[in-house]
Amino acid sequence: MGLSIDGGGCRGIIPAQLVNTLCAATKYRPDQIFSSIGGTSIGGILAGSLAASRDGKRPVMSTEDCVDLFFKSAPIIFGNRRNRIDPMGILASKYDPSGLDSVVTGFVYGLKLS
């Protein structure tokens, strides 16, 4: 059985909390419950943090860490709104990507894909 986590910006706290509640009730980690974990946008970041491992055994982050990540990092990731039209008249991203880059780099640094 697989787990797919959708995006949604700050609303990503909802699937993070649902997975946390499921794991607390079953006493299993997400990688022990689901054969595959994936997602889109913030859901992909959640999926990666729940599935990636430095030692091949334990995920980089616990479900509690993922919930905490949202509360601590949401102002950094989603705090710098910017004009959606850049000087050349092209639509730009809603938020400055530097906040997201700094948060993601902090917990994925040193991970290797195998």
Residue pairs with C-beta under 8 A, 6 or more apart in sequence:
1 33
1 34
1 35
2 34
2 35
2 36
2 37
2 38
3 19
3 30
3 33
3 34
3 36
3 37
3 38
3 47
4 38
4 39
4 43
5 12
5 15
5 19
5 37
5 38
5 39
5 40
5 43
5 44
5 46
5 47
6 15
6 39
6 40
6 41
6 43
7 39
7 40
7 41
7 42
7 43
7 44
8 14
8 41
8 42
8 43
9 41
9 42
9 78
10 70
10 74
10 78
12 41
12 42
12 43
12 45
12 46
12 70
13 67
13 70
13 71
13 74
15 43
15 46
16 46
16 63
16 66
16 67
16 69
16 70
17 67
19 30
19 46
19 50
19 63
19 66
20 63
20 64
20 66
20 67
22 33
23 29
23 30
23 33
23 63
24 63
26 33
29 50
29 58
29 59
29 62
29 63
30 37
30 50
30 51
30 59
30 63
31 37
31 50
31 51
31 53
31 59
37 47
37 50
37 51
38 44
38 47
39 45
39 46
39 47
39 48
45 104
46 66
48 108
49 59
49 60
49 61
49 65
49 66
49 69
49 107
49 108
50 59
50 61
50 63
50 66
51 59
52 59
52 60
52 108
52 111
53 59
53 60
53 111
54 60
54 110
54 111
56 114
60 107
60 108
60 111
61 69
61 107
69 103
69 107
73 103
76 99
76 102
76 103
77 95
77 99
77 100
77 103
78 95
78 99
79 95
79 99
80 95
80 96
80 98
80 99
81 94
81 95
82 92
82 93
82 94
82 95
82 96
83 92
84 91
84 92
84 94
85 91
85 92
86 92
